[in-house]
């Protein structure tokens, strides 16, 4: 899935496999459902990539559904009352691993600005102003049309068909 803003900035996300491709009795749920996510971010003239176990299968599906709801206008713009005392905006969609998070920065007609928060391994490593341990502080706003966003979301959901939720083979201790 690629979300490209009108200004050319973009993020591409692709599930590439399970973190643990082979189920093992040592794996416990949800460990068997971590997805490796390859991401490429383009902001102005900067480009960086990451490939990390960033989302659980159910979270990846939740992201696709959330993006469709955003495209349809069902997700409100993130309000300032979600800001912390330090002036940080907490994303409206976040996950167990804080590498990726999302919020709606603005909406005008059929244009929506999706804010993609990039933390830890997903944040740019070469920017001295970005401290990777500051969760959700670095973000990219991508202004797109609702139809482009819905198309990207459907592409994302289609790519997830290869990665159904799995149950571990671990014996239940009870």
C-alpha positions in Angstrom: 0.0 0.0 0.0 1.2 3.4 -0.9 -0.3 6.6 0.5 1.1 9.6 -1.5 0.3 13.1 -0.5 -0.4 15.9 -3.0 3.0 17.4 -2.2 4.8 14.1 -3.1 5.5 12.9 0.4 4.6 9.3 0.8 4.6 6.1 2.9 4.6 2.6 1.5 3.8 -0.3 3.7 4.0 -4.0 2.8 3.5 -7.1 5.0 6.3 -9.5 4.0 5.7 -12.4 6.3 5.3 -13.5 9.9 8.1 -12.7 12.3 8.1 -16.4 13.1 7.3 -18.2 9.9 7.3 -21.7 11.4 4.9 -22.3 14.2 6.6 -23.9 17.2 5.4 -25.2 20.5 7.5 -22.5 22.2 5.4 -19.7 20.6 2.5 -18.4 22.5 -0.4 -16.4 21.1 0.0 -13.6 20.0 3.7 -14.2 19.2 2.7 -16.4 16.2 0.8 -13.5 14.7 3.5 -10.7 14.4 3.8 -9.5 10.9 7.0 -8.2 9.4 6.2 -4.8 7.8 8.5 -3.2 5.2 8.1 0.5 5.0 9.5 3.3 2.9 9.0 6.9 3.7 9.6 9.8 1.4 9.6 13.3 2.9 10.8 16.2 0.8 14.2 14.9 -0.5 14.7 12.4 2.4 14.0 8.7 2.0 14.3 6.0 4.6 13.1 2.4 5.1 12.5 -0.1 7.8 11.6 -3.7 8.0 10.3 -4.7 11.5 7.7 -6.8 13.2 5.4 -3.8 13.7 1.8 -5.1 13.6 -0.1 -8.1 14.8 -2.4 -9.7 12.1 -5.5 -8.3 13.8 -3.9 -4.8 14.0 -2.9 -4.9 10.4 -6.6 -5.6 9.5 -7.7 -2.9 11.9 -5.5 -0.4 10.0 -7.1 -1.2 6.7 -10.6 -0.9 8.1 -9.7 2.3 9.9 -8.3 3.9 6.7 -11.6 3.0 4.9 -13.5 4.6 7.7 -11.3 7.7 7.4 -11.9 7.9 3.6 -15.6 7.7 4.2 -15.5 10.5 6.7 -16.4 8.4 9.7 -13.3 9.1 11.8 -13.1 12.6 13.2 -10.2 14.9 13.0 -7.9 14.4 16.0 -8.8 17.2 18.4 -6.4 19.3 20.5 -8.0 18.0 23.7 -6.0 14.8 23.1 -2.8 16.8 23.4 -0.6 16.1 26.4 0.9 18.8 28.6 4.0 18.7 26.4 1.9 19.6 23.3 2.1 16.1 21.8 -0.9 14.8 19.9 -1.8 11.3 20.8 -2.7 9.3 17.7 -6.3 8.0 17.3 -5.0 4.6 16.1 -2.1 3.0 17.8 -0.8 -0.5 18.3 1.1 -2.8 20.8 4.4 -1.9 19.1 4.6 1.9 18.8 6.5 1.9 15.5 3.4 3.0 13.6 0.4 5.0 14.6 -2.2 7.1 12.7 -4.5 10.0 13.2 -6.6 12.4 11.1 -4.9 15.8 10.9 -7.5 17.6 8.9 -10.4 17.2 6.4 -11.6 19.7 3.8 -14.2 18.4 1.4 -12.9 15.2 -0.2 -9.3 15.9 0.9 -8.1 14.3 4.1 -4.8 14.6 5.8 -3.7 11.4 7.4 -1.0 11.8 10.0 1.4 8.9 10.1 3.4 8.7 13.4 6.7 6.9 13.1 8.6 5.9 16.2 11.5 3.7 17.3 12.8 1.6 14.3 10.4 3.3 11.9 11.5 6.9 12.6 14.3 8.5 10.5 17.6 7.5 11.9 19.7 10.3 10.4 17.7 13.3 11.8 19.4 14.8 14.8 16.1 16.4 15.8 14.2 13.1 16.1 14.8 11.2 19.2 13.6 7.7 18.5 12.6 7.1 22.1 10.0 9.9 22.0 7.0 7.9 21.0 4.6 9.4 18.4 6.5 12.8 18.2 7.7 12.3 14.7 5.0 12.3 12.1 4.3 12.9 8.4 1.0 14.5 7.2 -0.2 13.1 3.9 -3.0 15.0 2.2 -4.9 12.7 -0.2 -8.3 12.4 -1.7 -10.8 10.2 0.0 -10.9 7.9 -3.0 -7.1 7.5 -3.2 -7.1 6.7 0.5 -9.8 4.1 0.2 -8.0 2.5 -2.8 -4.8 2.3 -0.8 -6.7 0.7 2.2 -8.3 -1.9 0.0 -4.8 -2.7 -1.5 -3.5 -3.1 2.0 -6.4 -5.4 3.0 -5.8 -7.5 -0.1 -2.1 -7.9 0.7 -3.1 -9.3 4.2 -5.0 -12.2 2.7 -1.7 -14.1 2.6 -1.4 -13.7 6.3 -4.3 -15.1 8.3 -4.4 -15.1 12.0 -2.7 -18.2 13.4 -3.0 -20.2 16.6 0.2 -21.4 18.1 0.9 -25.0 18.5 1.7 -24.5 22.2 0.0 -26.9 24.6 -2.5 -25.2 26.8 -1.1 -25.4 30.4 -4.5 -25.8 31.9 
